[in-house]
Every structure is written in C-alpha cells, then in structure tokens.
Amino acid sequence: MRKYLREIEMAGVILAIIGIVSSLVWGAIYGGWLCGIGIALFLLVFLYKAFHWKEYERENKQYIIIILLTIIILFIQMLRAR
C-alpha cells in the first residue's frame, strides 16, 4: 500500500475538488457525494500514515488541518442542500 499512497491521496483531493465545483454548478447533493468519497480516500491515507506517525509526522499535521477544512466544506454543502 505504501507505494500507492500518493495516488490514493491525489484521487481523494481531486474528487473533493470536483465535488465542490459540481455542487456549485449542479447542486449540493451530487457534489456532497463526490466530496464525501474524496474525503474518505484522503482519510484512508491519513489513517495509514497516523499508524506510522514517526515516519510521516510532518505530513500528518498538515493532513489534520486539510481534513478539518474539507469536513467543514462538506457540512456547509449539506446545509445548503436543505
């Protein structure tokens, strides 16, 4: 899994960005799903690196901030859908 971490991380980021843009264009429901899947992929990489904290300590601190921001964006999108 170690050699695919970067690809999984980039796929998560791209899906989250596509989700944000599509929610602005087509509606929050479609964007929310894409953003949620992107966050899940990003979270998978974060969890792997969290179990190997000493090796990825610097990146983990950045990931915590990024994940919190994306979760906040997802909740804002979900509230807009109402």
PyMOL CGO cylinders between C-alpha atoms (Angstrom):
from pymol import cmd
from pymol.cgo import CYLINDER

trace = [
    CYLINDER, 0.00, 0.00, 0.00, 2.90, 2.31, 0.70, 0.3, 1, 1, 1, 1, 1, 1,
    CYLINDER, 2.90, 2.31, 0.70, 3.72, 2.80, -2.98, 0.3, 1, 1, 1, 1, 1, 1,
    CYLINDER, 3.72, 2.80, -2.98, 0.11, 3.77, -3.79, 0.3, 1, 1, 1, 1, 1, 1,
    CYLINDER, 0.11, 3.77, -3.79, -0.37, 6.33, -1.01, 0.3, 1, 1, 1, 1, 1, 1,
    CYLINDER, -0.37, 6.33, -1.01, 0.34, 9.31, -3.24, 0.3, 1, 1, 1, 1, 1, 1,
    CYLINDER, 0.34, 9.31, -3.24, -2.10, 8.13, -5.94, 0.3, 1, 1, 1, 1, 1, 1,
    CYLINDER, -2.10, 8.13, -5.94, -4.88, 7.48, -3.43, 0.3, 1, 1, 1, 1, 1, 1,
    CYLINDER, -4.88, 7.48, -3.43, -4.26, 10.86, -1.82, 0.3, 1, 1, 1, 1, 1, 1,
    CYLINDER, -4.26, 10.86, -1.82, -4.38, 12.70, -5.15, 0.3, 1, 1, 1, 1, 1, 1,
    CYLINDER, -4.38, 12.70, -5.15, -7.55, 10.86, -6.19, 0.3, 1, 1, 1, 1, 1, 1,
    CYLINDER, -7.55, 10.86, -6.19, -9.17, 11.93, -2.92, 0.3, 1, 1, 1, 1, 1, 1,
    CYLINDER, -9.17, 11.93, -2.92, -8.15, 15.55, -3.38, 0.3, 1, 1, 1, 1, 1, 1,
    CYLINDER, -8.15, 15.55, -3.38, -9.31, 15.62, -7.00, 0.3, 1, 1, 1, 1, 1, 1,
    CYLINDER, -9.31, 15.62, -7.00, -12.67, 14.07, -6.11, 0.3, 1, 1, 1, 1, 1, 1,
    CYLINDER, -12.67, 14.07, -6.11, -13.15, 16.56, -3.29, 0.3, 1, 1, 1, 1, 1, 1,
    CYLINDER, -13.15, 16.56, -3.29, -12.39, 19.48, -5.63, 0.3, 1, 1, 1, 1, 1, 1,
    CYLINDER, -12.39, 19.48, -5.63, -14.69, 18.10, -8.32, 0.3, 1, 1, 1, 1, 1, 1,
    CYLINDER, -14.69, 18.10, -8.32, -17.37, 17.66, -5.65, 0.3, 1, 1, 1, 1, 1, 1,
    CYLINDER, -17.37, 17.66, -5.65, -17.07, 21.26, -4.54, 0.3, 1, 1, 1, 1, 1, 1,
    CYLINDER, -17.07, 21.26, -4.54, -17.24, 22.59, -8.09, 0.3, 1, 1, 1, 1, 1, 1,
    CYLINDER, -17.24, 22.59, -8.09, -20.12, 20.32, -9.11, 0.3, 1, 1, 1, 1, 1, 1,
    CYLINDER, -20.12, 20.32, -9.11, -22.10, 21.33, -6.04, 0.3, 1, 1, 1, 1, 1, 1,
    CYLINDER, -22.10, 21.33, -6.04, -21.81, 24.92, -7.14, 0.3, 1, 1, 1, 1, 1, 1,
    CYLINDER, -21.81, 24.92, -7.14, -22.89, 24.07, -10.70, 0.3, 1, 1, 1, 1, 1, 1,
    CYLINDER, -22.89, 24.07, -10.70, -25.47, 21.26, -10.42, 0.3, 1, 1, 1, 1, 1, 1,
    CYLINDER, -25.47, 21.26, -10.42, -26.47, 21.16, -6.78, 0.3, 1, 1, 1, 1, 1, 1,
    CYLINDER, -26.47, 21.16, -6.78, -25.21, 20.18, -3.38, 0.3, 1, 1, 1, 1, 1, 1,
    CYLINDER, -25.21, 20.18, -3.38, -26.44, 16.56, -3.49, 0.3, 1, 1, 1, 1, 1, 1,
    CYLINDER, -26.44, 16.56, -3.49, -24.12, 15.44, -6.31, 0.3, 1, 1, 1, 1, 1, 1,
    CYLINDER, -24.12, 15.44, -6.31, -21.22, 17.48, -5.02, 0.3, 1, 1, 1, 1, 1, 1,
    CYLINDER, -21.22, 17.48, -5.02, -21.70, 16.20, -1.50, 0.3, 1, 1, 1, 1, 1, 1,
    CYLINDER, -21.70, 16.20, -1.50, -21.33, 12.59, -2.60, 0.3, 1, 1, 1, 1, 1, 1,
    CYLINDER, -21.33, 12.59, -2.60, -18.18, 13.26, -4.61, 0.3, 1, 1, 1, 1, 1, 1,
    CYLINDER, -18.18, 13.26, -4.61, -16.69, 15.37, -1.84, 0.3, 1, 1, 1, 1, 1, 1,
    CYLINDER, -16.69, 15.37, -1.84, -17.53, 12.65, 0.70, 0.3, 1, 1, 1, 1, 1, 1,
    CYLINDER, -17.53, 12.65, 0.70, -15.82, 9.96, -1.37, 0.3, 1, 1, 1, 1, 1, 1,
    CYLINDER, -15.82, 9.96, -1.37, -12.79, 12.20, -1.79, 0.3, 1, 1, 1, 1, 1, 1,
    CYLINDER, -12.79, 12.20, -1.79, -12.61, 12.82, 1.94, 0.3, 1, 1, 1, 1, 1, 1,
    CYLINDER, -12.61, 12.82, 1.94, -12.92, 9.07, 2.59, 0.3, 1, 1, 1, 1, 1, 1,
    CYLINDER, -12.92, 9.07, 2.59, -9.96, 8.32, 0.31, 0.3, 1, 1, 1, 1, 1, 1,
    CYLINDER, -9.96, 8.32, 0.31, -7.94, 11.10, 1.88, 0.3, 1, 1, 1, 1, 1, 1,
    CYLINDER, -7.94, 11.10, 1.88, -8.88, 9.80, 5.33, 0.3, 1, 1, 1, 1, 1, 1,
    CYLINDER, -8.88, 9.80, 5.33, -7.71, 6.31, 4.36, 0.3, 1, 1, 1, 1, 1, 1,
    CYLINDER, -7.71, 6.31, 4.36, -4.24, 7.67, 3.56, 0.3, 1, 1, 1, 1, 1, 1,
    CYLINDER, -4.24, 7.67, 3.56, -4.25, 9.75, 6.74, 0.3, 1, 1, 1, 1, 1, 1,
    CYLINDER, -4.25, 9.75, 6.74, -5.10, 6.72, 8.89, 0.3, 1, 1, 1, 1, 1, 1,
    CYLINDER, -5.10, 6.72, 8.89, -2.30, 4.69, 7.34, 0.3, 1, 1, 1, 1, 1, 1,
    CYLINDER, -2.30, 4.69, 7.34, 0.16, 7.47, 7.99, 0.3, 1, 1, 1, 1, 1, 1,
    CYLINDER, 0.16, 7.47, 7.99, -1.20, 8.01, 11.50, 0.3, 1, 1, 1, 1, 1, 1,
    CYLINDER, -1.20, 8.01, 11.50, -0.29, 4.43, 12.41, 0.3, 1, 1, 1, 1, 1, 1,
    CYLINDER, -0.29, 4.43, 12.41, 3.23, 5.21, 11.14, 0.3, 1, 1, 1, 1, 1, 1,
    CYLINDER, 3.23, 5.21, 11.14, 3.40, 8.59, 12.91, 0.3, 1, 1, 1, 1, 1, 1,
    CYLINDER, 3.40, 8.59, 12.91, 7.17, 8.89, 13.32, 0.3, 1, 1, 1, 1, 1, 1,
    CYLINDER, 7.17, 8.89, 13.32, 7.78, 8.39, 9.62, 0.3, 1, 1, 1, 1, 1, 1,
    CYLINDER, 7.78, 8.39, 9.62, 5.05, 10.82, 8.48, 0.3, 1, 1, 1, 1, 1, 1,
    CYLINDER, 5.05, 10.82, 8.48, 4.84, 13.27, 11.41, 0.3, 1, 1, 1, 1, 1, 1,
    CYLINDER, 4.84, 13.27, 11.41, 5.16, 16.49, 9.39, 0.3, 1, 1, 1, 1, 1, 1,
    CYLINDER, 5.16, 16.49, 9.39, 2.63, 15.40, 6.78, 0.3, 1, 1, 1, 1, 1, 1,
    CYLINDER, 2.63, 15.40, 6.78, 0.16, 14.24, 9.43, 0.3, 1, 1, 1, 1, 1, 1,
    CYLINDER, 0.16, 14.24, 9.43, -0.03, 17.70, 10.97, 0.3, 1, 1, 1, 1, 1, 1,
    CYLINDER, -0.03, 17.70, 10.97, -0.88, 19.14, 7.55, 0.3, 1, 1, 1, 1, 1, 1,
    CYLINDER, -0.88, 19.14, 7.55, -3.45, 16.39, 6.93, 0.3, 1, 1, 1, 1, 1, 1,
    CYLINDER, -3.45, 16.39, 6.93, -5.27, 17.16, 10.15, 0.3, 1, 1, 1, 1, 1, 1,
    CYLINDER, -5.27, 17.16, 10.15, -5.82, 20.74, 9.01, 0.3, 1, 1, 1, 1, 1, 1,
    CYLINDER, -5.82, 20.74, 9.01, -6.82, 19.72, 5.48, 0.3, 1, 1, 1, 1, 1, 1,
    CYLINDER, -6.82, 19.72, 5.48, -9.28, 17.08, 6.67, 0.3, 1, 1, 1, 1, 1, 1,
    CYLINDER, -9.28, 17.08, 6.67, -10.92, 19.51, 9.10, 0.3, 1, 1, 1, 1, 1, 1,
    CYLINDER, -10.92, 19.51, 9.10, -11.33, 22.10, 6.34, 0.3, 1, 1, 1, 1, 1, 1,
    CYLINDER, -11.33, 22.10, 6.34, -12.84, 19.61, 3.91, 0.3, 1, 1, 1, 1, 1, 1,
    CYLINDER, -12.84, 19.61, 3.91, -15.26, 18.30, 6.54, 0.3, 1, 1, 1, 1, 1, 1,
    CYLINDER, -15.26, 18.30, 6.54, -16.37, 21.87, 7.24, 0.3, 1, 1, 1, 1, 1, 1,
    CYLINDER, -16.37, 21.87, 7.24, -16.90, 22.44, 3.50, 0.3, 1, 1, 1, 1, 1, 1,
    CYLINDER, -16.90, 22.44, 3.50, -18.90, 19.19, 3.26, 0.3, 1, 1, 1, 1, 1, 1,
    CYLINDER, -18.90, 19.19, 3.26, -21.17, 20.22, 6.13, 0.3, 1, 1, 1, 1, 1, 1,
    CYLINDER, -21.17, 20.22, 6.13, -21.72, 23.64, 4.58, 0.3, 1, 1, 1, 1, 1, 1,
    CYLINDER, -21.72, 23.64, 4.58, -22.71, 21.93, 1.33, 0.3, 1, 1, 1, 1, 1, 1,
    CYLINDER, -22.71, 21.93, 1.33, -25.08, 19.61, 3.14, 0.3, 1, 1, 1, 1, 1, 1,
    CYLINDER, -25.08, 19.61, 3.14, -26.72, 22.53, 4.95, 0.3, 1, 1, 1, 1, 1, 1,
    CYLINDER, -26.72, 22.53, 4.95, -27.16, 24.37, 1.65, 0.3, 1, 1, 1, 1, 1, 1,
    CYLINDER, -27.16, 24.37, 1.65, -28.96, 21.33, 0.21, 0.3, 1, 1, 1, 1, 1, 1,
    CYLINDER, -28.96, 21.33, 0.21, -31.90, 21.80, 2.60, 0.3, 1, 1, 1, 1, 1, 1,
]
cmd.load_cgo(trace, "trace")
